[in-house]
Amino acid sequence: MNYAVDQINGNIAVLENIMSGEKIEIDVSSLPKNIKEGSLLLLQNNKYILNKTLEESRREMLQNKLNRLKMRR
């Protein structure tokens, strides 16, 4: 499963399931140390792993979508 880091509030991170939109709260200590809001994580074998490849392609897709919306104005 892939998750996006929606918010980080102190020791709690709010993760959003990319497919379902479901949000969960998890202790930051269970996550990779270099995460930030917007990071994408893969849950594999009960461990969260930073997914840089998906993060870059998702950022590019969202930027392209934003650019198309701006062009419609």
C-alpha positions as CSV (number, residue, x, y, z in Angstrom):
1,M,0.0,0.0,0.0
2,N,1.1,3.5,-0.8
3,Y,0.6,6.4,1.6
4,A,1.2,10.1,1.4
5,V,2.3,12.0,4.5
6,D,-0.5,14.5,4.9
7,Q,0.6,16.2,8.2
8,I,3.2,15.9,10.9
9,N,2.1,17.1,14.3
10,G,4.8,16.6,16.9
11,N,5.3,12.9,17.2
12,I,2.2,12.0,15.2
13,A,2.1,11.7,11.4
14,V,-1.2,11.6,9.5
15,L,-0.9,9.3,6.5
16,E,-3.4,9.2,3.6
17,N,-3.9,6.0,1.6
18,I,-3.4,7.1,-2.0
19,M,-6.0,4.8,-3.4
20,S,-8.8,5.0,-0.9
21,G,-8.2,8.4,0.7
22,E,-8.4,6.8,4.2
23,K,-6.3,8.6,6.8
24,I,-4.5,7.0,9.7
25,E,-2.4,8.4,12.5
26,I,1.0,6.8,13.3
27,D,3.9,7.5,15.6
28,V,6.7,9.3,13.7
29,S,9.2,6.9,15.2
30,S,7.7,4.1,13.0
31,L,8.6,6.0,9.8
32,P,11.9,6.7,8.0
33,K,13.8,9.6,9.6
34,N,13.9,11.9,6.5
35,I,10.2,12.1,5.8
36,K,8.3,15.4,5.4
37,E,4.8,16.4,4.5
38,G,4.1,15.3,1.0
39,S,6.5,12.3,1.2
40,L,5.2,9.0,-0.3
41,L,5.7,5.8,1.6
42,L,5.3,2.2,0.7
43,L,4.1,-0.2,3.4
44,Q,5.9,-3.5,2.9
45,N,6.3,-6.3,5.4
46,N,4.8,-4.0,8.1
47,K,7.6,-1.4,7.5
48,Y,7.2,2.0,5.9
49,I,9.8,2.7,3.2
50,L,10.3,6.0,1.4
51,N,9.1,5.7,-2.2
52,K,11.1,8.4,-4.1
53,T,10.3,7.0,-7.5
54,L,6.5,7.2,-7.0
55,E,6.9,10.6,-5.2
56,E,8.7,12.1,-8.2
57,S,6.2,10.8,-10.8
58,R,3.3,11.9,-8.6
59,R,4.7,15.4,-8.2
60,E,5.2,15.6,-11.9
61,M,1.7,14.4,-12.6
62,L,0.2,16.9,-10.2
63,Q,2.3,19.8,-11.6
64,N,1.1,18.9,-15.1
65,K,-2.5,18.9,-13.9
66,L,-2.0,22.3,-12.3
67,N,-0.5,23.7,-15.4
68,R,-3.4,22.4,-17.6
69,L,-5.9,24.0,-15.2
70,K,-4.0,27.3,-15.3
71,M,-4.1,27.2,-19.2
72,R,-7.9,26.9,-19.2
73,R,-8.3,30.4,-17.6
